[in-house]
Each structure stands twice: as structure tokens, then as C-alpha cells.
């Protein structure tokens, strides 16, 4: 095992026995094998597309398989092995179609195209198989960005929103990591293209969500509890939430959101359900305590599961790309999921223990913010708002994350925080006040809604007369943890955003030479202290 794809990686270098996330070494090795097989599928898929042989049927598989390898997603060796087996089946089906159409020359195939279930165990599929440190760094940066694309594109696909160019790039990027003729400059270009396609993937997911559920509205979300039994839904998939709400209606069971499901409370479609009663707890890493006290069953719809405690593992259900040994995994039938087992269990459970009370604000996506742009612009022109600080990204369990709470509290009263992702849990419950009725924390939603922050920034800056967003009164203090945040960072870099501060530590997979490129081209830098970062981000 060697894995360094997340911010928590051992000693800031790499996990080599088991993952800090709880992933077993066996599963990590299988994930490397799966990525290798996906590269083989991608190679043949590219051939098929060029030969006008449609292979869109593989898109769902490719996106789900990539998604399953994101940190804190599928911890099951069986789950990963099943995808490896399915990958070989699909790859061989495509290969045969190419042969039947005289569209494949088997006399000159690259190594990635010749892998079989029998010889896979003899291949070095791990990260360290690429000896050149800088090429390895860029290849992995590209792969991690592609994993982020897959997560967002998969959620969009579940709502019938498909961007064929994004899916095609996933294949192009995977194959590029097998091409030894590509230089570091070629790979840097591919990495930035990944950021561009990542932005497109987030745009597609936004279209999917807003078409299905309406545009988010500024909403006070309850964080207390009621006296009825409940189901807690965590993760990111809004389509799963819709099906759960439909099936629990009239059952006497309440539904609470958790973690990155919090933004669902701001969509008009979900407000129609009286038994969607609010949000319970905080970000993903608190779940061992919060799931314990919730008392009822918990549905995990995507990444962010933490290995559960024995005391509540019988109340955990997973679906989609996420899985864990010993919990019930729900598989759709004809596109629908049956949540009746969760509902029946919930009816027998005590109501959740109340952790806190009150409300928190959400729903400040681009539609709601830009519809009030004149008010915000007037506040800027009057000197009441002097700076916007983008504090988006991930939360995490290490103590150095306290930096983000301290930074938010120390910001001057004339600054506004733009946020998305679970990083917001470090400051969204603080009493930071407002500026002429404009909350000082504008929460756009999930991590994929960082797209919304870009649209907000562009819209506000255009109204203020700025052509170059880097000249506008907006700074970036980004927290990262896993691969979707890596993609968001690449999207910002592709747009030419300068002077991003990144933390709480720099990615282990970025080599010194690659870091130098990021510094030279984009002036990206690690966070330091609240005082030092405040000085450079507010100037």
C-alpha cells in the first residue's frame, strides 16, 4: 500500500500499512488495481468513440468506479473487486466490438491495453510505479482531479444530466497518465484542462439540482430536534433525499440532514416536506458521536463515511458508491431505491438526543445572491463591505483546523465570507452578524457549489466595474481534505485565480518542482498564522 491522496496522509508523506481514514491496505491495493483497469477501459473507449461506436453505456460504471476510490467512500474489498471484474467485462465487450468493426490493430497495443484478470496481479499498479517524482506528482494530481469530476458527474447523472465532453475527458485524462511520451509541460496542460472540465461538471450538477429542486433560497435551518423518531441522511446525493422523503411521508418519521446534506433544506422542492425538520450535528468527522446520539437509522449516500462504532453499525445503511463491511447496502432497482427497511427500523427507535438548538442560515447560491446584487454593490461602494473572503472546501478532524474558526472570528466587521462545502462548519454557527442585513457568512451549499461562488464573484465584480477578478476585493483562503477539493482548486487555477492560500497543509502528492510551478504561475501558498494570513489576504 502507498496512498497520499488526502490531507490526513501519514506524516504528510503517505500511508503504507492502513489509511489514516480507516481504509485497509488490501482495499488500497485493490483501488490501485481498479484505477489501472479503468485506464484500460478508457483506452478502448477512446478507440470506440473515434470509430463512431457509441460506448456511453460505460459512463455510469466509470464514474461510479472512480467515485468509489475517493477518500472515505467504499471501504469494502468486495465492493472494489466487483468493480474490477465489471471493468474487465466491459473492456472486453468494447474490444470485441472494435475487432468486429476492423477498428483495432492488436499488433501494437500499449501495456495498459493488454492487462487481463490473470496478469493483473503481476502488474505494478501502485502510485510509486512512476519513478520520476515530478511526472508521478502530475499524474496523480490529474487522477485525483478526475476522481473529483467523477463524483460530481455521477451525482448529475443520477438526475439525468450528462455532459458527454466531461465524460470523454475522464477517459482522455486517464489514458494520458499511461503515456510516457508526455512531458511535465504536457501534463501541466492536462491538469489545467481537468480544472476546466471540472468547472463544467459542477455546472452540470448545478443544472441538475436546480432543474429538479429549484434554486436555493436564503433559509433559516433548524438545528434542534423534535419528539418523533427520525432518519438521518448524510453525504451529498439530493436524488436519494428526494426518494427518502417521498417514502417517509405520512409514516410519522422525521428526516434530518447531516454534514453536506445541510444545503438541501434551502431548495424549494424539499421545503414542501413538513417532515424534513432540519439539520443534525456538524461535519463528517463528528459522526461517531453524532450518529451514536441520533438513536435512529442513518443513510450514507456518498463519500464521508467514517468507520462506524459497533454500538450503532446496525443502524447504518449505505447506497451508491459508498460502502462498509457489516452494514446494509441498498441497491436501486429500475432506478428506484427501496428505503422501507430504514423506515421500519426508525419507527422502533427513540427520538434523537438534542445536541443544540436554534437555526443557521443557508441558501446563498448565485441565484439568490445576484438577485440582491444591487444591495451588496451599494454596500461595497459605501465602504461598508471592503473585502470578500472565499473560505470554501473541506473540514477535518486535526486540531490545526481551529485556524479557520480563529480566522473567521478575527476578520474585520467589514468583510463577508463566501463559503461552500463542509469547511463552513468551522464558522457557520458563530455569531458574526451582518452588514446592512447582508449576513457576513454567505453559504452557497455543498463543495460542488464552489461553482456558485465563482458565479457570484464574477457577477459582483462585473457590477463593480472590475474586468480582472484578481484586481477585485476578493481573496481566497481554501481548506482541503480530499479529491473533490483538489478538483475545485484546479478549477480556480484554470480560471487564472491568483494568490490562493491553501491549508491546513499542502498536498503530499505535490513535488517540490510542481509546487514551484504553482507558486511561479499562480502565487499559491500555504497558510501560516491567522495574523500573517490576515495581513496578506486583506491588503
ROBABA-599840 format. One record per residue (C-alpha): residue in three letters; x negated, y negated, z negated. Coordinates in Angstrom, 2 decimals. Layout:
N
  res       xx       yy       zz
  ALA        X        Y        Z
...
This chain:
539
  res       xx       yy       zz
  UNK     0.00     0.00     0.00
  UNK    -1.00    -3.56     0.69
  UNK     1.66    -6.26     0.61
  UNK     1.29   -10.02     0.26
  UNK     4.47   -11.30     1.85
  UNK     5.93   -13.07    -1.22
  UNK     4.77   -15.80    -3.58
  UNK     4.57   -13.40    -6.53
  UNK     1.93   -11.14    -4.99
  UNK    -0.60    -9.69    -7.45
  UNK    -3.34   -12.16    -8.45
  UNK    -2.41   -14.31    -5.46
  UNK    -4.08   -11.72    -3.21
  UNK    -1.88    -8.68    -2.60
  UNK    -0.01    -5.84    -4.30
  UNK    -1.81    -2.50    -3.87
  UNK    -0.03     0.08    -6.07
  UNK     3.50    -1.16    -6.59
  UNK     5.02    -4.52    -5.76
  UNK     5.48    -7.25    -8.35
  UNK     9.05    -7.31    -7.04
  UNK     9.53    -3.70    -8.21
  UNK     9.01    -2.11    -4.79
  UNK     7.27     1.28    -4.95
  UNK     4.09     1.86    -2.97
  UNK     5.81     4.60    -0.98
  UNK     8.53     2.18     0.12
  UNK     5.98    -0.47     1.05
  UNK     4.13     2.01     3.27
  UNK     7.40     3.08     4.89
  UNK     8.23    -0.56     5.55
  UNK     4.89    -0.93     7.36
  UNK     5.81     2.14     9.42
  UNK     9.23     0.67    10.17
  UNK     7.75    -2.62    11.40
  UNK     5.37    -0.60    13.62
  UNK     8.29     1.36    15.10
  UNK    10.23    -1.87    15.65
  UNK     7.31    -3.20    17.66
  UNK     7.58    -0.09    19.84
  UNK    11.33    -0.62    20.28
  UNK    10.66    -4.26    21.13
  UNK     8.09    -3.28    23.77
  UNK    10.57    -1.07    25.61
  UNK    13.42    -3.54    25.08
  UNK    11.39    -6.24    26.81
  UNK    10.84    -3.88    29.73
  UNK    14.56    -3.15    29.84
  UNK    15.55    -6.80    29.84
  UNK    13.15    -7.54    32.70
  UNK    14.61    -4.61    34.62
  UNK    18.11    -6.03    34.03
  UNK    19.01    -3.06    31.85
  UNK    21.05    -4.55    29.04
  UNK    19.93    -3.35    25.63
  UNK    21.86    -5.75    23.43
  UNK    23.20    -2.74    21.57
  UNK    19.88    -2.61    19.73
  UNK    20.15    -6.16    18.40
  UNK    22.18    -5.23    15.33
  UNK    19.72    -2.46    14.47
  UNK    16.63    -4.65    15.00
  UNK    17.96    -7.48    12.86
  UNK    19.15    -5.20    10.05
  UNK    15.89    -3.24    10.02
  UNK    13.76    -6.38     9.82
  UNK    16.09    -7.83     7.18
  UNK    15.73    -4.66     5.07
  UNK    11.98    -5.30     4.67
  UNK    12.36    -8.78     3.16
  UNK    11.34    -9.07    -0.50
  UNK    13.99    -7.76    -2.93
  UNK    16.19    -6.19    -0.25
  UNK    16.07    -2.42     0.32
  UNK    14.10    -0.58    -2.38
  UNK    15.12     2.89    -1.12
  UNK    12.64     5.15     0.64
  UNK    15.61     6.94     2.22
  UNK    17.06     3.67     3.49
  UNK    13.82     2.71     5.23
  UNK    13.20     6.24     6.57
  UNK    16.71     6.35     8.07
  UNK    15.91     3.17     9.98
  UNK    12.61     4.60    11.19
  UNK    14.46     7.66    12.52
  UNK    17.10     5.50    14.17
  UNK    14.39     3.31    15.68
  UNK    12.80     6.29    17.41
  UNK    16.21     7.42    18.72
  UNK    16.96     4.01    20.22
  UNK    13.45     3.62    21.57
  UNK    13.62     6.95    23.36
  UNK    17.06     6.16    24.78
  UNK    15.70     2.92    26.26
  UNK    12.59     4.67    27.55
  UNK    14.70     7.27    29.35
  UNK    16.85     4.59    30.97
  UNK    13.70     2.88    32.20
  UNK    12.42     6.16    33.65
  UNK    15.78     6.87    35.29
  UNK    15.60     3.46    36.97
  UNK    11.95     3.80    38.00
  UNK    11.16     0.81    35.82
  UNK     8.40     2.30    33.70
  UNK     4.81     3.23    34.55
  UNK     3.71     5.74    31.91
  UNK     0.13     5.86    33.17
  UNK    -0.83     2.61    31.46
  UNK     1.04     2.29    28.20
  UNK    -0.33     0.36    25.20
  UNK    -0.83     2.20    21.93
  UNK     2.34     0.79    20.39
  UNK     4.38     2.42    23.17
  UNK     3.05     5.92    22.53
  UNK     3.93     6.31    18.85
  UNK     6.10     9.33    18.01
  UNK     7.59    10.68    14.79
  UNK     4.84    13.29    14.83
  UNK     1.84    10.95    15.23
  UNK     3.19     8.01    13.22
  UNK     1.55     9.35    10.06
  UNK    -1.82     9.24    11.83
  UNK    -1.49     5.56    12.77
  UNK    -2.79     2.78    10.53
  UNK     0.36     0.68    10.38
  UNK    -0.67    -1.47     7.43
  UNK    -1.44    -5.16     7.36
  UNK    -5.18    -4.59     6.97
  UNK    -5.37    -2.66    10.25
  UNK    -6.12    -6.03    11.89
  UNK    -9.74    -6.61    10.90
  UNK   -10.14   -10.26    11.91
  UNK    -8.88   -12.25     8.93
  UNK    -7.57   -15.20    10.93
  UNK    -5.82   -13.10    13.56
  UNK    -4.34   -10.99    10.76
  UNK    -3.17   -14.13     8.99
  UNK    -1.44   -15.49    12.09
  UNK     0.10   -12.14    12.99
  UNK     1.57   -11.74     9.53
  UNK     2.74   -15.36     9.44
  UNK     4.57   -14.65    12.69
  UNK     6.05   -11.38    11.41
  UNK     7.22   -12.97     8.16
  UNK     8.83   -15.80    10.12
  UNK    10.55   -13.24    12.34
  UNK    11.89   -11.49     9.23
  UNK    13.44   -14.82     8.23
  UNK    15.00   -15.19    11.67
  UNK    16.41   -11.67    11.40
  UNK    18.10   -12.42     8.08
  UNK    19.91   -15.49     9.39
  UNK    20.70   -14.00    12.80
  UNK    22.12   -10.88    11.14
  UNK    24.49   -12.91     8.96
  UNK    25.60   -14.84    12.06
  UNK    26.10   -11.60    13.99
  UNK    28.45   -10.33    11.28
  UNK    30.64   -13.31    12.22
  UNK    30.30   -12.63    15.97
  UNK    27.87   -15.48    16.56
  UNK    24.96   -14.24    18.67
  UNK    22.07   -16.22    20.16
  UNK    20.56   -13.99    22.85
  UNK    17.46   -16.17    23.19
  UNK    16.74   -15.84    19.48
  UNK    17.10   -12.05    19.64
  UNK    14.85   -11.95    22.69
  UNK    12.21   -13.97    20.86
  UNK    12.25   -11.48    17.98
  UNK    11.09    -8.86    20.45
  UNK     8.59   -11.20    22.09
  UNK     7.07   -12.11    18.73
  UNK     6.80    -8.52    17.53
  UNK     5.05    -7.44    20.72
  UNK     2.70   -10.44    20.53
  UNK     1.34    -9.11    17.23
  UNK     0.11    -5.99    19.09
  UNK    -1.69    -7.88    21.88
  UNK    -5.42    -8.02    21.18
  UNK    -5.94   -10.43    24.10
  UNK    -4.12   -13.23    22.27
  UNK    -6.43   -15.78    20.64
  UNK    -5.83   -17.71    17.46
  UNK    -4.58   -20.63    19.59
  UNK    -2.13   -18.34    21.38
  UNK    -0.84   -17.04    18.06
  UNK    -0.51   -20.53    16.57
  UNK     1.66   -21.41    19.54
  UNK     3.78   -18.32    18.89
  UNK     4.09   -19.19    15.20
  UNK     5.41   -22.65    16.06
  UNK     7.77   -21.14    18.61
  UNK     9.01   -18.93    15.77
  UNK     9.85   -22.11    13.87
  UNK    11.76   -23.43    16.87
  UNK    13.77   -20.21    17.25
  UNK    14.27   -20.12    13.50
  UNK    15.97   -23.50    13.67
  UNK    18.19   -22.11    16.45
  UNK    19.02   -19.09    14.28
  UNK    20.02   -21.34    11.39
  UNK    22.12   -23.44    13.77
  UNK    23.90   -20.29    14.98
  UNK    24.62   -19.23    11.40
  UNK    25.94   -22.70    10.59
  UNK    28.27   -22.47    13.59
  UNK    29.38   -19.01    12.47
  UNK    30.11   -20.11     8.90
  UNK    31.84   -23.39     9.72
  UNK    33.92   -21.83    12.50
  UNK    35.12   -19.08    10.18
  UNK    35.42   -21.00     6.91
  UNK    35.48   -24.73     7.75
  UNK    32.98   -27.47     6.92
  UNK    31.83   -27.53     3.28
  UNK    33.34   -30.33     1.19
  UNK    31.96   -32.05    -1.93
  UNK    33.28   -29.82    -4.70
  UNK    33.07   -29.56    -8.47
  UNK    32.40   -25.87    -9.13
  UNK    33.46   -24.34   -12.43
  UNK    30.64   -22.60   -14.32
  UNK    32.77   -21.32   -17.19
  UNK    34.85   -18.13   -17.34
  UNK    38.49   -17.04   -17.64
  UNK    40.06   -14.26   -19.71
  UNK    40.63   -11.85   -16.83
  UNK    38.32    -9.06   -15.64
  UNK    36.05   -10.12   -12.85
  UNK    33.83    -9.11    -9.95
  UNK    30.55   -10.93    -9.42
  UNK    29.29   -11.32    -5.86
  UNK    25.66   -12.21    -5.18
  UNK    23.42   -12.54    -2.14
  UNK    24.27   -14.59     0.95
  UNK    26.87   -12.92     3.17
  UNK    30.04   -15.02     3.34
  UNK    31.83   -12.46     5.50
  UNK    31.55    -9.94     2.67
  UNK    33.01   -12.51     0.27
  UNK    35.98   -13.09     2.59
  UNK    36.75    -9.36     2.72
  UNK    36.38    -9.05    -1.06
  UNK    38.73   -11.98    -1.69
  UNK    41.34   -10.56     0.67
  UNK    41.23    -7.17    -1.05
  UNK    41.30    -8.56    -4.62
  UNK    44.19   -10.95    -4.02
  UNK    47.08   -10.10    -6.32
  UNK    45.14    -7.47    -8.29
  UNK    44.63    -9.55   -11.42
  UNK    40.86    -9.50   -10.90
  UNK    38.90   -12.77   -10.68
  UNK    35.93   -13.24    -8.36
  UNK    32.83   -15.23    -9.37
  UNK    29.89   -16.21    -7.19
  UNK    26.28   -15.82    -8.28
  UNK    22.96   -17.18    -7.05
  UNK    23.03   -18.14    -3.38
  UNK    26.76   -17.42    -3.17
  UNK    27.42   -20.62    -5.13
  UNK    27.90   -22.73    -1.94
  UNK    30.87   -20.56    -0.90
  UNK    33.00   -22.48    -3.41
  UNK    32.77   -25.56    -1.19
  UNK    34.22   -24.05     2.00
  UNK    37.90   -24.90     2.64
  UNK    38.81   -21.31     3.57
  UNK    37.58   -19.97     0.24
  UNK    39.33   -22.70    -1.74
  UNK    42.62   -21.10    -0.72
  UNK    41.96   -18.20    -3.05
  UNK    43.04   -19.04    -6.59
  UNK    41.18   -16.04    -7.97
  UNK    37.80   -17.36    -6.73
  UNK    37.26   -19.10   -10.03
  UNK    33.70   -20.45    -9.93
  UNK    30.03   -19.57   -10.29
  UNK    28.46   -17.42   -12.98
  UNK    24.86   -17.89   -14.08
  UNK    21.89   -19.14   -12.12
  UNK    19.38   -17.97    -9.55
  UNK    18.39   -14.41    -8.66
  UNK    15.71   -13.81   -11.28
  UNK    18.13   -14.29   -14.21
  UNK    20.28   -11.38   -13.11
  UNK    19.11    -8.80   -15.68
  UNK    20.55   -10.91   -18.46
  UNK    23.49   -12.32   -16.50
  UNK    24.63    -9.02   -14.98
  UNK    24.49    -7.48   -18.45
  UNK    26.79   -10.14   -19.92
  UNK    29.17   -10.27   -16.97
  UNK    30.75    -6.95   -18.04
  UNK    32.36    -6.27   -14.65
  UNK    31.01    -4.83   -11.39
  UNK    28.54    -6.75    -9.22
  UNK    28.37    -6.69    -5.43
  UNK    24.98    -7.41    -3.82
  UNK    25.45    -8.48    -0.19
  UNK    21.87    -9.19     0.89
  UNK    18.38    -9.75    -0.49
  UNK    17.66   -10.96    -4.04
  UNK    18.43    -7.77    -5.97
  UNK    16.17    -7.15    -8.97
  UNK    15.66    -3.53   -10.09
  UNK    18.68    -3.12   -12.38
  UNK    18.66    -2.03   -16.01
  UNK    20.15     1.33   -16.93
  UNK    22.76    -0.43   -19.05
  UNK    24.57    -1.84   -16.02
  UNK    23.29     0.11   -12.99
  UNK    26.63     1.93   -12.82
  UNK    28.29    -1.44   -12.18
  UNK    26.05    -2.38    -9.24
  UNK    27.21    -1.97    -5.64
  UNK    25.19    -2.82    -2.54
  UNK    26.14    -3.30     1.09
  UNK    24.50    -4.36     4.33
  UNK    20.70    -4.48     4.40
  UNK    20.23    -4.30     0.62
  UNK    19.93    -1.08    -1.36
  UNK    18.58     0.50    -4.51
  UNK    18.35     4.13    -5.65
  UNK    21.07     5.10    -8.13
  UNK    23.65     2.51    -7.08
  UNK    26.66     2.90    -4.80
  UNK    26.02     1.66    -1.26
  UNK    29.10     0.65     0.73
  UNK    29.05     1.20     4.49
  UNK    31.53    -0.51     6.82
  UNK    33.99     1.48     8.90
  UNK    35.14    -0.13    12.14
  UNK    33.63    -3.40    10.97
  UNK    35.54    -3.45     7.68
  UNK    34.39    -2.66     4.15
  UNK    36.43    -0.91     1.52
  UNK    35.94    -2.53    -1.90
  UNK    38.67    -0.54    -3.67
  UNK    36.17     1.30    -5.90
  UNK    34.79    -2.00    -7.16
  UNK    38.27    -3.37    -7.78
  UNK    39.41    -0.30    -9.72
  UNK    36.29    -0.39   -11.87
  UNK    36.76    -4.11   -12.52
  UNK    40.29    -3.55   -13.84
  UNK    38.85    -1.36   -16.61
  UNK    36.18    -3.88   -17.69
  UNK    36.21    -6.65   -20.26
  UNK    36.20   -10.26   -19.00
  UNK    32.75   -11.81   -18.56
  UNK    30.97   -13.35   -21.52
  UNK    30.91   -17.12   -21.07
  UNK    27.35   -18.40   -20.66
  UNK    28.08   -22.09   -20.20
  UNK    30.91   -24.46   -19.41
  UNK    31.58   -27.45   -17.23
  UNK    31.07   -27.98   -13.50
  UNK    28.30   -28.56   -10.98
  UNK    28.57   -30.35    -7.65
  UNK    28.04   -28.77    -4.26
  UNK    29.22   -29.04    -0.70
  UNK    26.95   -31.80     0.63
  UNK    26.30   -30.30     4.05
  UNK    25.67   -32.54     7.04
  UNK    29.35   -32.99     7.96
  UNK    30.33   -34.37     4.56
  UNK    27.16   -36.45     4.09
  UNK    27.13   -38.01     7.54
  UNK    30.82   -38.83     7.32
  UNK    29.77   -41.08     4.41
  UNK    26.57   -42.24     6.08
  UNK    27.54   -45.92     6.05
  UNK    27.74   -45.90     2.26
  UNK    24.34   -44.23     1.97
  UNK    22.77   -46.53     4.56
  UNK    24.13   -49.59     2.76
  UNK    22.58   -48.33    -0.48
  UNK    19.23   -47.94     1.26
  UNK    19.40   -51.38     2.84
  UNK    20.32   -52.89    -0.52
  UNK    17.27   -51.28    -2.11
  UNK    19.37   -49.07    -4.37
  UNK    18.03   -45.91    -2.71
  UNK    14.33   -46.18    -2.00
  UNK    13.42   -42.58    -1.28
  UNK    14.92   -39.22    -0.33
  UNK    13.04   -36.18    -1.63
  UNK    13.72   -32.84     0.03
  UNK    13.38   -30.21    -2.71
  UNK    14.65   -27.13    -0.91
  UNK    13.58   -23.49    -0.89
  UNK    13.38   -20.69    -3.43
  UNK    13.39   -20.27    -7.17
  UNK    11.20   -17.76    -9.00
  UNK    10.52   -16.40   -12.45
  UNK     6.98   -17.66   -13.11
  UNK     6.54   -20.39   -15.69
  UNK     4.88   -22.72   -13.19
  UNK     8.33   -23.19   -11.61
  UNK     9.11   -25.51   -14.53
  UNK     7.19   -28.03   -12.43
  UNK    10.28   -28.54   -10.23
  UNK    12.55   -29.31   -13.17
  UNK    10.00   -31.73   -14.58
  UNK     9.52   -33.34   -11.18
  UNK    13.26   -33.86   -10.70
  UNK    13.65   -35.34   -14.19
  UNK    10.69   -37.70   -13.65
  UNK    11.92   -39.11   -10.35
  UNK    12.88   -42.78   -10.48
  UNK    16.58   -43.59   -10.64
  UNK    16.45   -44.99    -7.09
  UNK    15.64   -41.61    -5.50
  UNK    18.00   -38.97    -4.12
  UNK    17.19   -35.24    -3.99
  UNK    18.26   -33.31    -0.87
  UNK    18.33   -29.61    -1.66
  UNK    19.31   -26.19    -0.32
  UNK    18.50   -22.66    -1.44
  UNK    18.19   -21.28    -4.96
  UNK    15.45   -23.81    -5.80
  UNK    18.33   -26.09    -6.78
  UNK    18.94   -24.11    -9.95
  UNK    15.88   -25.82   -11.40
  UNK    17.70   -29.16   -11.44
  UNK    21.34   -28.93   -10.27
  UNK    22.62   -28.75   -13.83
  UNK    20.63   -31.76   -15.02
  UNK    22.45   -35.00   -15.68
  UNK    20.64   -37.10   -13.10
  UNK    23.55   -39.44   -12.46
  UNK    24.47   -41.18    -9.24
  UNK    23.77   -44.31    -7.19
  UNK    26.96   -46.23    -6.42
  UNK    28.89   -42.97    -6.56
  UNK    26.34   -41.05    -4.48
  UNK    25.10   -38.07    -6.56
  UNK    21.33   -38.03    -6.99
  UNK    21.33   -34.32    -6.11
  UNK    22.94   -33.58    -2.74
  UNK    23.19   -29.80    -2.43
  UNK    23.65   -28.67     1.19
  UNK    24.06   -24.99     0.32
  UNK    22.11   -21.78     0.90
  UNK    18.50   -21.54     2.07
  UNK    19.68   -21.32     5.69
  UNK    21.41   -24.67     5.14
  UNK    17.99   -26.30     5.18
  UNK    19.16   -26.75     8.79
  UNK    21.80   -29.07     7.36
  UNK    19.14   -31.11     5.55
  UNK    17.33   -31.69     8.84
  UNK    20.55   -32.89    10.49
  UNK    21.23   -35.16     7.52
  UNK    17.72   -36.61     7.64
  UNK    17.87   -37.19    11.38
  UNK    21.33   -38.76    11.16
  UNK    20.50   -41.12     8.31
  UNK    17.15   -42.14     9.75
  UNK    18.70   -42.89    13.15
  UNK    21.24   -45.18    11.47
  UNK    18.40   -46.89     9.61
  UNK    16.54   -47.51    12.86
  UNK    13.69   -45.02    12.49
  UNK    12.54   -43.21    15.61
  UNK     9.91   -41.08    13.88
  UNK    11.24   -39.21    10.84
  UNK     7.70   -39.25     9.39
  UNK     7.96   -43.04     9.08
  UNK    11.26   -42.86     7.22
  UNK    11.69   -42.95     3.41
  UNK    11.85   -39.18     3.08
  UNK     9.32   -36.79     1.53
  UNK     9.15   -33.00     1.19
  UNK     8.37   -31.05    -1.97
  UNK     9.18   -27.46    -0.98
  UNK     9.25   -24.34    -3.16
  UNK     8.85   -20.95    -1.51
  UNK     9.16   -17.32    -2.59
  UNK     9.92   -15.05     0.35
  UNK    10.08   -14.79     4.13
  UNK    13.19   -16.86     4.80
  UNK    11.47   -19.80     3.14
  UNK     8.43   -19.12     5.34
  UNK    10.70   -19.49     8.36
  UNK    12.16   -22.75     7.06
  UNK     8.63   -24.09     6.64
  UNK     7.75   -23.07    10.21
  UNK    10.89   -24.82    11.47
  UNK     9.85   -28.04     9.71
  UNK     6.33   -27.79    11.13
  UNK     7.68   -27.17    14.64
  UNK     9.66   -30.39    14.32
  UNK     6.44   -32.22    13.51
  UNK     7.21   -32.94     9.85
  UNK     4.05   -34.19     8.14
  UNK     2.81   -34.32     4.55
  UNK     4.79   -31.39     3.15
  UNK     3.87   -30.43    -0.41
  UNK     4.24   -26.67    -0.90
  UNK     4.25   -24.59    -4.05
  UNK     4.07   -23.31    -6.65
  UNK     1.08   -21.70    -4.92
  UNK     0.00   -21.35    -1.32
  UNK     0.78   -18.10     0.55
  UNK    -1.85   -15.38     0.14
  UNK    -1.46   -14.47     3.81
  UNK    -2.76   -17.85     5.00
  UNK    -6.51   -17.51     5.58
  UNK    -8.85   -20.47     4.90
  UNK    -9.20   -21.20     8.62
  UNK    -5.45   -21.06     9.24
  UNK    -4.90   -23.30     6.22
  UNK    -7.38   -25.76     7.70
  UNK    -5.29   -25.90    10.88
  UNK    -2.15   -26.61     8.84
  UNK    -3.94   -29.33     6.92
  UNK    -5.51   -30.91    10.00
  UNK    -2.36   -30.78    12.12
  UNK     0.37   -31.37     9.54
  UNK    -1.37   -32.55     6.36
  UNK     0.34   -29.78     4.41
  UNK    -0.92   -29.48     0.82
  UNK    -0.31   -27.52    -2.39
  UNK     1.50   -29.13    -5.28
  UNK    -0.67   -30.25    -8.19
  UNK     0.81   -32.10   -11.17
  UNK     4.09   -33.94   -11.43
  UNK     2.26   -37.23   -11.85
  UNK    -0.11   -36.79    -8.90
  UNK     2.58   -35.47    -6.57
  UNK     4.98   -38.20    -7.62
  UNK     2.42   -40.82    -6.65
  UNK     1.78   -39.45    -3.15
  UNK     5.39   -38.50    -2.35
  UNK     6.90   -41.81    -3.42
  UNK     4.49   -44.13    -1.63
